[in-house]
């Protein structure tokens, strides 16, 4: 597994950093990181009690598992394909896993069909989420400027392009 979480004062919420890095004052770190963002973010952070700050490492499976089953045992969700949160697909993929697993189990005890059905899709989603993590976690100013300009231009020149990029995620059809 690999870890990504907040560190460094670069204004991003989760740049990749080693697991276990902590700050002496997590609330101060939030204020430093997000204090210059638009309203109401600085005010919300300023009103937060330091003892209410939650800080967790985010883990994902960087090297995909070869299968999501062994014999009559299957795993699903984060146990099978933990991914970065940047596409908001972790729970969605777990639900899809459960639907496919139930469909396969209804037919018989061979769970190979579950792995066959889910592995390519979850790899595609996890890889896309990791790419989004890398894009959002950039720290080099020229790369950030290029990324932001590209996104703005795409929005102007090809309205709906960003939304269409989500089609592979939103177009999943459950097994009958």
Residue frames as a rotation matrix with the C-alpha (Angstrom) as fourth column:
UNK 1
0.579 0.815 0.000 0.00
0.815 -0.579 0.000 0.00
0.000 0.000 -1.000 0.00
UNK 2
-0.559 -0.667 0.492 0.99
0.660 -0.717 -0.222 3.58
0.501 0.201 0.842 -0.55
UNK 3
0.050 0.544 -0.838 0.04
0.906 -0.378 -0.191 6.65
-0.420 -0.750 -0.512 1.44
UNK 4
-0.475 -0.135 0.869 -1.00
0.489 -0.862 0.133 10.21
0.732 0.488 0.476 0.55
UNK 5
0.374 0.634 -0.677 -1.89
0.927 -0.247 0.281 12.89
0.011 -0.733 -0.680 3.04
UNK 6
0.898 0.049 0.438 -1.58
0.102 -0.990 -0.099 16.55
0.429 0.133 -0.894 3.82
UNK 7
0.261 -0.856 -0.445 1.87
0.827 -0.039 0.561 17.94
-0.498 -0.515 0.698 4.42
UNK 8
-0.687 -0.665 0.293 3.94
0.719 -0.562 0.409 20.91
-0.107 0.492 0.864 3.18
UNK 9
-0.127 0.612 -0.781 2.43
0.280 -0.733 -0.620 24.37
-0.952 -0.297 -0.079 2.90
UNK 10
-0.951 -0.285 0.117 1.49
0.169 -0.164 0.972 24.26
-0.258 0.944 0.205 -0.78
UNK 11
-0.547 0.797 -0.255 -2.26
-0.771 -0.598 -0.217 24.87
-0.325 0.078 0.942 -0.51
UNK 12
-0.286 0.470 -0.835 -3.29
-0.517 0.658 0.547 21.37
0.807 0.589 0.055 -1.56
UNK 13
0.449 0.604 0.658 -5.36
-0.877 0.159 0.453 19.14
0.169 -0.781 0.602 0.65
UNK 14
0.769 -0.117 0.628 -3.52
-0.183 0.902 0.392 15.87
-0.612 -0.417 0.672 0.13
UNK 15
0.414 -0.694 -0.590 -0.10
-0.842 -0.046 -0.537 15.97
0.345 0.719 -0.603 -1.52
UNK 16
0.751 -0.163 -0.640 1.71
0.192 0.981 -0.025 12.61
0.631 -0.104 0.768 -1.38
UNK 17
0.074 -0.728 0.682 3.87
-0.883 -0.366 -0.295 12.38
0.464 -0.580 -0.670 1.74
UNK 18
-0.716 -0.391 -0.578 5.19
-0.125 0.887 -0.444 9.55
0.686 -0.246 -0.685 3.88
UNK 19
0.343 0.847 -0.406 2.71
0.262 0.328 0.907 7.80
0.902 -0.418 -0.109 6.15
UNK 20
0.341 -0.089 -0.936 2.67
0.919 0.240 0.312 8.90
0.197 -0.967 0.163 9.76
UNK 21
-0.715 -0.571 0.404 3.83
0.491 -0.821 -0.292 12.50
0.498 -0.010 0.867 9.29
UNK 22
0.386 0.817 -0.428 2.17
0.904 -0.242 0.353 14.66
0.185 -0.523 -0.832 11.93
UNK 23
-0.185 -0.359 0.915 2.30
0.142 -0.931 -0.337 18.34
0.972 0.068 0.223 12.87
UNK 24
-0.884 -0.193 -0.425 2.66
0.439 -0.034 -0.898 19.60
0.159 -0.981 0.115 16.43
UNK 25
-0.488 0.759 -0.431 -0.37
-0.089 -0.534 -0.841 21.84
-0.868 -0.372 0.328 15.88
UNK 26
-0.604 0.294 0.741 -2.70
0.755 0.508 0.414 20.39
-0.255 0.809 -0.529 13.22
UNK 27
0.525 0.835 -0.165 -5.12
0.750 -0.545 -0.374 23.34
-0.403 0.072 -0.912 13.51
UNK 28
0.282 -0.521 -0.805 -2.27
-0.236 -0.851 0.468 25.80
-0.930 0.058 -0.363 12.86
UNK 29
-0.751 -0.543 0.375 -1.22
0.169 0.391 0.905 23.72
-0.638 0.743 -0.202 9.87
UNK 30
-0.079 0.820 0.567 -4.76
0.979 0.172 -0.112 23.98
-0.189 0.546 -0.816 8.47
UNK 31
0.700 0.324 -0.636 -4.76
0.317 -0.940 -0.129 27.74
-0.639 -0.112 -0.761 9.03
UNK 32
-0.210 -0.865 -0.456 -1.41
-0.285 -0.392 0.875 28.06
-0.935 0.314 -0.164 7.27
UNK 33
-0.773 -0.121 0.622 -2.52
0.440 0.604 0.664 25.86
-0.456 0.788 -0.414 4.38
UNK 34
-0.278 0.804 0.526 -6.01
0.920 0.066 0.386 27.27
0.276 0.591 -0.758 3.80
UNK 35
-0.121 0.220 -0.968 -5.96
0.708 -0.664 -0.240 30.68
-0.696 -0.714 -0.076 5.51
UNK 36
-0.674 -0.175 -0.718 -5.72
-0.271 -0.846 0.460 32.55
-0.688 0.504 0.522 2.20
UNK 37
-0.770 0.492 0.406 -8.53
0.634 0.522 0.571 30.64
0.069 0.697 -0.714 0.48
UNK 38
-0.583 0.636 0.505 -11.86
-0.153 -0.696 0.702 32.29
0.798 0.332 0.503 -0.34
UNK 39
-0.653 0.478 0.588 -14.56
-0.723 -0.160 -0.673 32.95
-0.227 -0.864 0.450 2.25
UNK 40
0.705 0.217 0.676 -15.90
-0.593 -0.343 0.729 31.23
0.389 -0.914 -0.113 4.29
UNK 41
0.578 -0.460 -0.674 -12.98
0.330 0.887 -0.322 28.75
0.746 -0.037 0.665 4.53
UNK 42
-0.515 -0.839 0.173 -10.58
0.119 -0.270 -0.955 30.86
0.849 -0.472 0.239 6.68
UNK 43
-0.265 0.490 0.830 -13.39
-0.867 -0.498 0.018 31.77
0.422 -0.715 0.557 9.09
UNK 44
0.775 0.569 -0.276 -14.52
-0.432 0.795 0.425 28.16
0.462 -0.210 0.862 9.43
UNK 45
0.222 -0.784 -0.580 -10.98
0.486 0.605 -0.631 27.02
0.845 -0.142 0.515 10.15
UNK 46
-0.618 -0.486 0.618 -10.45
-0.195 -0.667 -0.720 29.87
0.762 -0.565 0.317 12.60
UNK 47
0.071 0.755 0.652 -13.60
-0.937 -0.173 0.303 28.90
0.342 -0.632 0.695 14.49
UNK 48
0.552 0.129 -0.824 -12.55
-0.112 0.991 0.080 25.26
0.827 0.048 0.561 14.75
UNK 49
0.745 -0.293 0.599 -11.42
-0.619 0.031 0.785 23.93
-0.248 -0.956 -0.158 18.10
UNK 50
-0.121 -0.900 -0.420 -7.91
-0.964 0.207 -0.166 22.41
0.236 0.385 -0.892 17.76
UNK 51
-0.664 -0.132 0.736 -9.02
-0.472 0.837 -0.276 19.26
-0.579 -0.531 -0.618 19.57
UNK 52
0.387 0.886 0.256 -11.63
-0.215 0.357 -0.909 18.64
-0.897 0.297 0.328 16.83
UNK 53
0.190 -0.400 -0.896 -9.11
-0.979 -0.146 -0.143 18.33
-0.074 0.905 -0.420 13.98
UNK 54
0.707 0.023 0.707 -9.05
-0.036 0.999 0.004 14.81
-0.707 -0.028 0.707 12.55
UNK 55
0.151 -0.749 -0.646 -5.92
-0.975 -0.220 0.027 13.77
-0.163 0.625 -0.763 10.71
UNK 56
0.554 0.068 0.830 -5.77
-0.078 0.997 -0.029 10.44
-0.829 -0.048 0.557 8.91
UNK 57
-0.660 -0.717 -0.223 -3.40
-0.417 0.103 0.903 8.98
-0.625 0.689 -0.367 6.36
UNK 58
0.557 0.770 -0.311 -5.01
-0.693 0.225 -0.685 7.89
-0.457 0.597 0.659 3.10
UNK 59
-0.484 -0.722 0.494 -3.92
-0.334 0.674 0.658 4.51
-0.809 0.153 -0.568 1.75
UNK 60
0.603 0.623 -0.499 -4.49
-0.752 0.235 -0.616 2.88
-0.266 0.746 0.610 -1.59
UNK 61
0.400 -0.434 0.807 -3.34
0.274 0.897 0.347 -0.32
-0.875 0.082 0.477 -3.25
UNK 62
0.127 -0.449 -0.884 -0.76
-0.724 -0.651 0.227 0.89
-0.678 0.612 -0.408 -5.75
UNK 63
-0.821 -0.382 -0.424 -0.10
-0.566 0.637 0.522 -2.55
0.071 0.669 -0.740 -7.26
UNK 64
0.121 0.990 -0.073 -3.44
-0.963 0.135 0.235 -4.19
0.242 0.041 0.969 -8.13
UNK 65
-0.185 -0.060 0.981 -4.20
-0.528 0.848 -0.048 -7.58
-0.829 -0.527 -0.189 -6.67
UNK 66
-0.933 -0.203 -0.297 -4.24
-0.358 0.448 0.819 -10.42
-0.034 0.871 -0.490 -9.23
UNK 67
-0.445 0.835 -0.324 -7.70
0.332 0.490 0.806 -11.59
0.832 0.251 -0.495 -8.08
UNK 68
-0.438 0.413 0.798 -10.49
-0.782 -0.614 -0.112 -10.65
0.444 -0.673 0.592 -5.71
UNK 69
0.720 0.644 0.259 -11.22
-0.692 0.634 0.346 -14.23
0.058 -0.428 0.902 -4.69
UNK 70
-0.618 -0.747 -0.244 -9.54
-0.714 0.664 -0.222 -17.44
0.327 0.037 -0.944 -3.66
UNK 71
-0.918 0.345 -0.196 -11.63
0.376 0.914 -0.152 -20.56
0.126 -0.213 -0.969 -3.64
UNK 72
-0.020 1.000 0.006 -14.94
0.843 0.014 0.537 -19.75
0.537 0.016 -0.843 -1.97
UNK 73
0.165 -0.006 -0.986 -13.75
0.755 -0.643 0.131 -16.52
-0.635 -0.766 -0.102 -0.33
UNK 74
0.113 -0.080 0.990 -14.10
0.808 -0.572 -0.139 -13.11
0.578 0.816 0.000 -1.99
UNK 75
-0.379 -0.217 -0.900 -13.07
0.702 -0.701 -0.127 -9.62
-0.603 -0.679 0.418 -0.94
UNK 76
0.229 0.486 0.843 -14.59
0.885 -0.465 0.028 -6.38
0.406 0.740 -0.537 -2.05
UNK 77
0.976 0.200 0.091 -14.29
0.159 -0.929 0.334 -2.63
0.152 -0.311 -0.938 -1.64
UNK 78
0.590 -0.779 0.211 -11.12
-0.794 -0.608 -0.025 -1.26
0.148 -0.153 -0.977 -0.07
UNK 79
0.356 -0.464 0.812 -9.95
-0.339 0.745 0.574 -4.76
-0.871 -0.479 0.108 0.84
UNK 80
0.486 -0.099 0.869 -9.75
0.696 0.644 -0.316 -5.55
-0.528 0.759 0.381 -2.88
UNK 81
-0.045 -0.410 0.911 -8.93
0.911 -0.391 -0.131 -2.21
0.410 0.824 0.391 -4.47
UNK 82
0.385 0.120 -0.915 -8.39
0.665 -0.723 0.185 0.65
-0.640 -0.680 -0.358 -2.04
UNK 83
-0.005 -0.326 0.945 -8.02
0.905 -0.404 -0.135 3.85
0.426 0.855 0.297 -4.07
UNK 84
-0.924 -0.321 -0.208 -7.31
0.376 -0.866 -0.330 7.52
-0.074 -0.383 0.921 -3.55
UNK 85
-0.211 0.936 -0.282 -10.41
0.687 -0.063 -0.723 9.61
-0.695 -0.347 -0.630 -2.84
UNK 86
-0.709 -0.225 -0.668 -10.00
-0.079 -0.916 0.393 12.08
-0.700 0.332 0.632 -5.70
UNK 87
-0.830 0.525 -0.188 -12.82
-0.214 0.011 0.977 10.67
0.515 0.851 0.104 -7.87
UNK 88
-0.418 0.692 0.588 -15.13
-0.881 -0.149 -0.450 9.89
-0.224 -0.706 0.672 -4.96
UNK 89
0.126 0.465 -0.876 -15.48
-0.777 0.596 0.204 6.29
0.617 0.655 0.436 -6.13
UNK 90
-0.830 -0.547 0.107 -14.40
-0.494 0.635 -0.594 4.15
0.257 -0.546 -0.798 -3.17
UNK 91
-0.528 0.711 0.464 -17.87
-0.308 0.349 -0.885 3.44
-0.791 -0.610 0.034 -1.80
UNK 92
0.330 0.660 -0.675 -19.38
-0.879 -0.046 -0.474 3.36
-0.344 0.750 0.565 -5.29
UNK 93
-0.195 -0.493 -0.848 -16.99
-0.764 0.619 -0.184 0.62
0.615 0.612 -0.497 -6.35
UNK 94
-0.943 -0.088 0.320 -17.69
-0.297 0.655 -0.695 -1.35
-0.148 -0.751 -0.644 -3.17
UNK 95
-0.059 0.992 0.110 -21.42
-0.533 0.062 -0.844 -1.22
-0.844 -0.108 0.525 -3.95
UNK 96
0.349 0.120 -0.929 -20.78
-0.923 0.217 -0.319 -2.35
0.163 0.969 0.187 -7.51
UNK 97
-0.707 -0.667 -0.236 -18.62
-0.583 0.739 -0.338 -5.18
0.400 -0.101 -0.911 -6.12
UNK 98
-0.716 0.469 0.517 -21.45
-0.307 0.453 -0.837 -6.30
-0.627 -0.758 -0.181 -3.86
UNK 99
0.325 0.870 -0.370 -23.97
-0.746 -0.005 -0.666 -6.28
-0.581 0.492 0.648 -6.71
UNK 100
0.145 -0.352 -0.925 -21.69
-0.844 0.444 -0.301 -8.33
0.517 0.824 -0.233 -8.96
UNK 101
-0.857 -0.498 0.133 -20.72
-0.482 0.682 -0.550 -10.68
0.183 -0.536 -0.824 -6.13
UNK 102
-0.331 0.827 0.455 -24.38
-0.451 0.285 -0.846 -11.32
-0.829 -0.485 0.278 -5.30
UNK 103
0.496 0.518 -0.697 -25.13
-0.843 0.095 -0.529 -11.95
-0.209 0.850 0.484 -8.97
UNK 104
-0.217 -0.684 -0.696 -22.24
-0.730 0.587 -0.350 -14.39
0.648 0.432 -0.627 -9.33
UNK 105
-0.892 -0.136 0.432 -23.01
-0.428 0.566 -0.705 -16.17
-0.149 -0.813 -0.563 -6.04
UNK 106
0.038 0.989 0.140 -26.63
-0.724 0.124 -0.678 -16.66
-0.688 -0.075 0.722 -7.13
UNK 107
0.473 0.083 -0.877 -25.41
-0.820 0.406 -0.404 -18.70
0.323 0.910 0.260 -10.10
UNK 108
0.788 -0.241 -0.567 -22.99
0.278 0.960 -0.022 -20.93
0.550 -0.140 0.823 -8.21
UNK 109
0.846 -0.432 -0.314 -19.91
0.316 -0.069 0.946 -21.20
-0.430 -0.899 0.078 -6.00
UNK 110
0.067 -0.875 0.480 -17.28
0.997 0.073 -0.006 -20.30
-0.030 0.479 0.877 -8.67
UNK 111
0.627 0.182 -0.757 -16.14
0.399 -0.910 0.112 -16.77
-0.669 -0.372 -0.644 -7.83
UNK 112
-0.475 -0.833 0.285 -13.75
0.673 -0.135 0.727 -16.44
-0.567 0.537 0.624 -10.77
UNK 113
-0.037 0.546 0.837 -16.51
0.895 -0.355 0.271 -14.65
0.445 0.759 -0.476 -12.67
UNK 114
0.846 0.297 -0.442 -16.54
0.498 -0.735 0.460 -12.00
-0.188 -0.610 -0.770 -9.92
UNK 115
0.026 -0.924 -0.382 -12.83
0.294 -0.358 0.886 -11.27
-0.956 -0.135 0.262 -10.37
UNK 116
-0.550 -0.222 0.805 -13.22
0.813 0.078 0.577 -11.36
-0.191 0.972 0.138 -14.16
UNK 117
0.328 0.801 0.500 -16.09
0.847 -0.484 0.220 -8.88
0.418 0.352 -0.837 -14.03
UNK 118
0.936 0.186 -0.299 -14.62
0.331 -0.755 0.566 -6.46
-0.121 -0.629 -0.768 -11.49
UNK 119
0.186 -0.963 -0.195 -10.84
0.710 -0.006 0.704 -6.40
-0.679 -0.269 0.683 -11.93
UNK 120
-0.413 -0.407 0.815 -10.65
0.879 -0.413 0.239 -4.40
0.239 0.815 0.528 -15.19
UNK 121
0.419 0.657 0.627 -13.19
0.441 -0.751 0.492 -1.81
0.794 0.070 -0.604 -14.06
UNK 122
0.935 -0.050 -0.351 -11.75
0.315 -0.333 0.888 -1.27
-0.162 -0.941 -0.296 -10.60
UNK 123
-0.075 -0.996 0.051 -8.24
0.869 -0.040 0.494 -0.99
-0.490 0.081 0.868 -12.05
UNK 124
-0.242 0.060 0.968 -9.51
0.755 -0.615 0.227 1.65
0.610 0.786 0.103 -14.49
UNK 125
0.746 0.595 0.299 -11.21
0.255 -0.670 0.697 3.61
0.616 -0.443 -0.652 -11.71
UNK 126
0.726 -0.531 -0.437 -8.27
0.504 -0.021 0.864 3.32
-0.468 -0.847 0.252 -9.30
UNK 127
-0.288 -0.858 0.426 -5.83
0.939 -0.166 0.300 4.43
-0.186 0.487 0.854 -12.01
UNK 128
0.026 0.390 0.920 -8.05
0.553 -0.772 0.312 7.40
0.832 0.501 -0.236 -12.88
UNK 129
0.936 0.331 -0.124 -8.30
0.265 -0.425 0.865 8.35
0.234 -0.842 -0.486 -9.24
UNK 130
0.306 -0.907 -0.289 -4.53
0.744 0.039 0.667 8.19
-0.593 -0.420 0.687 -8.88
UNK 131
-0.380 -0.405 0.832 -4.10
0.861 -0.483 0.158 10.41
0.338 0.776 0.532 -11.96
UNK 132
0.495 0.633 0.596 -6.52
0.298 -0.767 0.568 12.91
0.817 -0.103 -0.568 -10.39
UNK 133
0.837 -0.277 -0.472 -4.49
0.475 -0.062 0.878 12.74
-0.273 -0.959 0.080 -7.17
UNK 134
-0.166 -0.974 0.153 -1.32
0.920 -0.097 0.381 13.56
-0.356 0.204 0.912 -9.07
UNK 135
-0.204 0.157 0.966 -2.99
0.655 -0.711 0.254 16.45
0.727 0.685 0.042 -10.90
UNK 136
0.743 0.594 0.309 -4.46
0.172 -0.616 0.769 17.96
0.647 -0.518 -0.559 -7.75
UNK 137
0.836 -0.431 -0.340 -1.27
0.411 0.082 0.908 17.48
-0.363 -0.899 0.246 -5.73
UNK 138
0.342 -0.737 0.583 1.09
0.722 -0.191 -0.665 19.33
0.601 0.649 0.467 -8.04
UNK 139
0.580 -0.202 -0.789 3.52
0.615 -0.526 0.587 21.64
-0.534 -0.826 -0.180 -6.27
UNK 140
-0.562 -0.809 0.174 5.67
0.711 -0.365 0.601 23.05
-0.423 0.461 0.780 -9.11
UNK 141
-0.185 0.562 -0.806 4.22
-0.009 -0.821 -0.570 26.49
-0.983 -0.098 0.157 -9.98
UNK 142
-0.631 -0.073 -0.772 4.69
-0.732 -0.271 0.625 26.15
-0.254 0.960 0.118 -13.75
UNK 143
-0.930 0.310 -0.196 2.96
0.218 0.897 0.384 22.76
0.295 0.315 -0.902 -13.76
UNK 144
-0.419 0.806 -0.418 0.09
0.645 -0.060 -0.762 24.15
-0.639 -0.588 -0.495 -11.68
UNK 145
-0.287 0.273 -0.918 -0.30
-0.442 -0.888 -0.126 27.10
-0.850 0.370 0.375 -14.06
UNK 146
-0.834 -0.067 -0.548 -0.29
-0.537 0.328 0.777 24.77
0.128 0.942 -0.310 -17.07
UNK 147
-0.810 0.567 -0.151 -2.85
0.585 0.797 -0.148 22.46
0.036 -0.208 -0.977 -15.46
UNK 148
-0.267 0.740 -0.618 -5.15
0.422 -0.487 -0.765 25.33
-0.866 -0.465 -0.182 -14.49
UNK 149
-0.438 0.055 -0.897 -4.88
-0.676 -0.678 0.288 26.95
-0.592 0.733 0.334 -17.92
UNK 150
-0.950 0.051 -0.309 -5.63
-0.181 0.715 0.676 23.64
0.255 0.698 -0.670 -19.62
UNK 151
-0.601 0.772 -0.207 -8.72
0.751 0.456 -0.478 23.11
-0.274 -0.442 -0.854 -17.49
UNK 152
-0.180 0.521 -0.834 -9.97
-0.015 -0.849 -0.527 26.66
-0.984 -0.083 0.161 -18.16
UNK 153
-0.629 -0.118 -0.769 -9.39
-0.730 -0.252 0.635 26.31
-0.269 0.960 0.072 -21.91
UNK 154
-0.948 0.300 -0.107 -11.10
0.246 0.903 0.353 22.93
0.202 0.308 -0.930 -22.02
UNK 155
-0.391 0.838 -0.381 -14.09
0.647 -0.043 -0.761 24.45
-0.654 -0.544 -0.526 -20.25
UNK 156
-0.098 0.311 -0.945 -14.31
-0.384 -0.888 -0.252 27.27
-0.918 0.338 0.206 -22.78
UNK 157
-0.547 -0.255 -0.797 -13.46
-0.826 0.011 0.563 25.41
-0.135 0.967 -0.216 -25.97
UNK 158
-0.597 0.332 -0.730 -15.19
-0.100 0.873 0.478 22.12
0.796 0.359 -0.488 -25.25
UNK 159
-0.328 0.541 0.774 -18.09
-0.940 -0.272 -0.207 22.68
0.099 -0.796 0.598 -22.84
UNK 160
0.716 0.674 0.183 -19.05
-0.698 0.704 0.135 19.42
-0.038 -0.225 0.974 -21.20
UNK 161
0.217 -0.709 -0.671 -15.67
-0.407 0.559 -0.723 17.76
0.888 0.429 -0.167 -21.81
UNK 162
-0.707 -0.510 0.490 -14.90
-0.631 0.143 -0.762 17.47
0.319 -0.848 -0.423 -18.11
UNK 163
0.011 0.806 0.591 -18.32
-0.853 0.316 -0.415 15.97
-0.521 -0.500 0.691 -17.46
UNK 164
0.733 0.255 -0.630 -17.96
-0.615 0.644 -0.454 13.54
0.290 0.721 0.629 -20.39
UNK 165
-0.308 -0.915 -0.260 -14.74
-0.595 0.399 -0.698 12.28
0.742 -0.060 -0.667 -18.85
UNK 166
-0.593 0.171 0.786 -16.88
-0.720 0.323 -0.614 10.88
-0.359 -0.931 -0.068 -16.05
UNK 167
0.254 0.775 -0.579 -18.94
-0.943 0.332 0.031 8.78
0.216 0.538 0.815 -18.50
UNK 168
-0.241 -0.353 -0.904 -16.93
-0.249 0.923 -0.294 5.60
0.938 0.154 -0.311 -17.90
UNK 169
-0.993 -0.101 0.055 -17.69
-0.073 0.184 -0.980 5.89
0.089 -0.978 -0.191 -14.18
UNK 170
-0.511 0.859 0.040 -21.35
-0.631 -0.343 -0.696 6.78
-0.584 -0.381 0.717 -14.53
UNK 171
0.011 0.559 -0.829 -22.22
-0.976 0.185 0.112 4.37
0.215 0.808 0.548 -17.33
UNK 172
-0.928 -0.361 0.096 -21.76
-0.374 0.891 -0.257 1.10
0.007 -0.275 -0.962 -15.41
UNK 173
0.089 0.958 -0.274 -24.60
-0.828 0.224 0.514 -1.35
0.554 0.181 0.813 -15.91
UNK 174
-0.255 -0.167 0.952 -25.22
-0.815 0.567 -0.119 -3.98
-0.520 -0.807 -0.281 -13.23
UNK 175
-0.974 -0.086 -0.209 -25.46
-0.184 0.837 0.516 -7.62
0.131 0.541 -0.831 -14.29
UNK 176
-0.162 0.985 -0.064 -28.95
-0.850 -0.107 0.515 -8.86
0.501 0.138 0.855 -14.97
